[in-house]
Amino acid sequence: MKCNESGIGVNRNELKALLAFAGKLKDEERAHLALVQFMVQDDRCWAYSTDGHRAVEADGESDASHDRGEWLVVRQFLDAGVKLLSDDKQVLRLKFAGASLTEAVIEDELGLEVSNLGWPRDAVPAQQTFPGIRQLLKIPKSRKPPLCVTLNADYLAELRLVAAAAGRSAIDCHAPVGPDKPSYFRFPGDGTTVWTVAIMPMRNDAPDLDDDEEDDDSEETPLEGAIARAAKKMKDVLDEHGATMTVTARGKSTTVGAPTE
């Protein structure tokens, strides 16, 4: 994805990836998210989309000749653009005019116009942005991740579309910093556009196993091992004072120390 004086250019794979993460018009609860946000500032340009459960960012280059701005473009306009792109080398050039968008052109790999896309109304319905989406897609640093998080497999499958847009199958995975925080996936791409995906965890309603259903021969978890090691270190102190300590992890209780007689 690159921006020049004429507008932001996105190819077919990039558009498919952005639209895969946008809200769907048929989904009444998410129809208001059937948009893609574009932004230009100095020598960078960005695109964002989200359906409320996951989000994606494309961070591309700008030659700094385009005016600064932010635009939310309806997906119908971009869907129409995808259909006009005949191969992955062509780009859809979004020709923003102030705060509006009513026209785009199809350019070949040499930058020559081969077709155009007109729109009977403004494809930017209102001057608004996705609140907090840029902050959401900033990967946290130096925080301890949780042991496990549940993700929707359908969302993971669509990472392939982002990989195609980035032109690279290698992906950097960043674990969430909390049980209700997103997992991050970053595609360094071709050196001009960096893609970042945030996927929110699913709620896990599966009940814990009852005590009588647990396997006594199951392997010790890291948490249980750490507690056991700490308990052993305290055993001498507890014995010295004739005290006991009960530690419970995953429904299992262990008593350390023995009272003196």
Backbone hydrogen bonds, N-H to C=O, Kabsch-Sander energy under -0.5 kcal/mol:
donor,donor_aa,acceptor,acceptor_aa,energy
2,K,9,G,-1.6
3,C,61,E,-2.1
4,N,7,G,-2.2
7,G,4,N,-0.7
8,I,94,L,-1.1
9,G,2,K,-3.6
10,V,92,L,-1.9
12,R,90,Q,-0.6
15,L,11,N,-2.3
16,K,12,R,-2.4
17,A,13,N,-2.0
18,L,14,E,-2.2
19,L,15,L,-2.6
20,A,16,K,-1.8
21,F,17,A,-0.9
21,F,18,L,-0.5
22,A,19,L,-0.6
23,G,33,L,-2.3
23,G,50,T,-0.8
27,D,24,K,-0.9
28,E,26,K,-1.0
30,R,27,D,-1.1
31,A,27,D,-1.1
33,L,30,R,-2.1
34,A,31,A,-1.7
35,L,33,L,-2.4
36,V,73,V,-2.1
37,Q,48,Y,-2.7
38,F,71,W,-3.2
39,M,46,W,-2.3
40,V,69,G,-2.5
41,Q,44,R,-2.5
44,R,41,Q,-1.9
45,C,60,G,-2.0
46,W,39,M,-2.8
47,A,58,A,-1.7
48,Y,37,Q,-2.6
49,S,56,V,-1.5
51,D,54,R,-1.4
52,G,54,R,-0.6
55,A,198,A,-2.9
56,V,49,S,-2.2
57,E,196,T,-2.9
58,A,47,A,-2.5
59,D,57,E,-0.5
59,D,194,V,-2.8
60,G,45,C,-3.3
60,G,58,A,-0.7
61,E,1,M,-1.3
62,S,43,D,-1.9
63,D,3,C,-1.9
64,A,42,D,-0.6
69,G,40,V,-1.8
71,W,38,F,-2.7
73,V,36,V,-3.0
73,V,71,W,-0.6
74,V,123,A,-2.3
75,R,34,A,-2.0
77,F,74,V,-0.6
78,L,74,V,-1.2
79,D,75,R,-3.3
80,A,76,Q,-1.9
81,G,77,F,-1.6
82,V,78,L,-2.2
83,K,79,D,-1.5
84,L,80,A,-0.9
84,L,81,G,-0.6
85,L,81,G,-0.9
85,L,82,V,-0.8
86,S,84,L,-0.6
90,Q,87,D,-0.6
91,V,107,E,-2.0
92,L,10,V,-3.2
93,R,91,V,-0.7
93,R,105,V,-3.2
94,L,8,I,-3.1
94,L,92,L,-0.7
95,K,93,R,-0.7
95,K,103,E,-1.6
96,F,94,L,-1.2
97,A,100,S,-2.6
98,G,96,F,-0.5
100,S,97,A,-1.8
104,A,117,L,-2.1
105,V,93,R,-1.7
106,I,115,S,-2.8
107,E,91,V,-2.5
107,E,105,V,-0.5
108,D,112,L,-2.4
111,G,108,D,-2.2
114,V,106,I,-3.1
115,S,106,I,-1.2
117,L,104,A,-3.7
119,W,102,T,-1.8
123,A,101,L,-3.3
128,Q,126,A,-1.6
133,I,130,F,-1.5
136,L,132,G,-2.3
137,L,133,I,-1.7
138,K,135,Q,-1.4
139,I,137,L,-0.7
151,L,149,V,-0.5
153,A,151,L,-0.5
155,Y,152,N,-0.6
156,L,152,N,-1.5
157,A,153,A,-2.1
158,E,154,D,-1.2
159,L,156,L,-1.4
160,R,157,A,-1.5
161,L,158,E,-0.9
162,V,158,E,-1.0
163,A,159,L,-2.4
164,A,160,R,-2.1
165,A,161,L,-2.0
166,A,162,V,-2.6
167,G,163,A,-1.4
168,R,163,A,-1.7
172,D,186,R,-3.0
173,C,171,I,-0.6
174,H,184,Y,-3.0
181,K,178,G,-1.8
183,S,199,I,-2.6
184,Y,174,H,-2.5
185,F,197,V,-2.3
186,R,172,D,-2.9
187,F,195,W,-3.0
191,G,188,P,-0.9
194,V,59,D,-2.3
195,W,187,F,-2.2
196,T,57,E,-2.6
197,V,185,F,-2.9
198,A,55,A,-3.0
199,I,183,S,-2.4
200,M,53,H,-3.0
202,M,150,T,-3.3
205,D,203,R,-0.8
213,E,210,D,-1.6
214,E,210,D,-0.7
214,E,211,D,-0.9
216,D,214,E,-0.7
218,S,215,D,-1.9
225,G,221,T,-2.5
226,A,222,P,-2.2
227,I,223,L,-2.2
228,A,224,E,-2.4
229,R,225,G,-2.2
230,A,226,A,-2.0
231,A,227,I,-2.4
232,K,228,A,-2.0
233,K,229,R,-1.6
234,M,230,A,-1.1
235,K,231,A,-0.7
235,K,232,K,-0.7
236,D,232,K,-0.5
238,L,234,M,-2.5
239,D,235,K,-2.7
240,E,236,D,-2.1
241,H,237,V,-1.4
242,G,239,D,-0.9
243,A,238,L,-2.9
245,M,256,V,-2.2
247,V,245,M,-0.5
247,V,254,T,-3.0
249,A,252,K,-2.4
252,K,249,A,-1.9
254,T,247,V,-2.8
256,V,245,M,-3.4
256,V,254,T,-0.5
